[in-house]
Amino acid sequence: MFQSTARFVTLALALHTVASKDGFEYRFRHGTTNNGTLQTRKTWTLADKYQGQAFFDQWNFFSDSDPTHGMVNYQDKGNAQNKGLAYVQDDGTFVMTVDETNWIDVGTNRDSVRIGSQKTYTQGLFIADIQAMPHGCSVWPAWWTVGPNWPAGGEIDVLEGVHDQSVNQYTLHTSQGCTIDTNVQATGQIGNQQCAVGGSDNTGCFFTDTQSNSYGQPFNDAQGGVFAHIWTDDGIKMWHFPRASIPGDITSGSPNPDGWGEPVAYFSSSTCDIGSHFYEHELTLDITLCGDWAGATYSSVGCPGSCAERVANPVNFHDAKFIVNYVAVYQ
């Protein structure tokens, strides 16, 4: 989340209602065939794998004000550890969470965590194995990557949503010159087609998942799963695999995207020069509250009271945590 302007509107889907990001932006967060198929055939070699203590040693804890205007105080590494907001469990999983202990005054901010990789990446295959994700009224979590000088270096939102929606939204944010190619093969539903940030409309271009366990409590009930995305000059493709359906090549550490079937989201280079719009990305995990998206849609999705009142009560944030098995980068 490196930049923030306004976003609003609720996206109505045939099978699900998702609080859309229309009207609000928040971040400072080879060979295309004739049928729009991204050529991925290659051997992917593990470059970096982050798990357990690596999230403390090789990622930075962001402690500035939230660029998305969320009602959070992002904690530095020392405070996050001392307050029990970031830790490694006995099974090696990394946990980052919103404070669920302290009552605060209505209108003040609650302690939370945002981390970003010290290393940046230009292209690759990225796999995040997440055991549980934050959800609940006012909660706005994200797993995303972002380049420098937003939006010049681009932003890729792989896992993101607000409140208790049950389907994930996959979004790109760019400088001018990128749109979604509507002829691509993907299982997700196309939303906004304009990727470029402009004026107050920084919605980005996005696909919405059709799997009811791709976000929130349904995702957690399925014991989480894997989000994978490929980024090459030819395009950006994203997949979600529930825990019971994770391909064996991913669990064995030898990913073969050619066998994964159609992606949920596919942003083709046929309508976006990927190489010039995406570069030097920091991997990012964060949990904010209210803010430009979750705050603006709070009442419209049936959440009780006000967003600020919700934030004041720690009981509301028992489920506001990421439990991460690992993040792997292949190149």
Secondary structure, DSSP 8 states (H G I E B T S, - for coil): ----EEE---EE-SS-EE---TTEE------B-TT--B---S---EEEEE-TTHHHHSEEE--S--TT--SEEE--HHHHHHTTSEEE-TTS-EEEE---S----TTS-EEE-EEEEEEEESSEEEEEEEEE---STTEEEEEEEE-STTTTT-EEEEEE--TT-SS-EEEEEBSSS-B--TTS--SSEE---B-B-BTTB---EEEE---TTSSHHHHHHTT-EEEEEEEETTEEEEEEEEGGG--HHHHTT---GGGS-S-SEEEETTSS-HHHH--SEEEEEEEEESIIIIITTTGGGT-SS-HHHHHH-GGGGTT-EEEEEEEEEE-
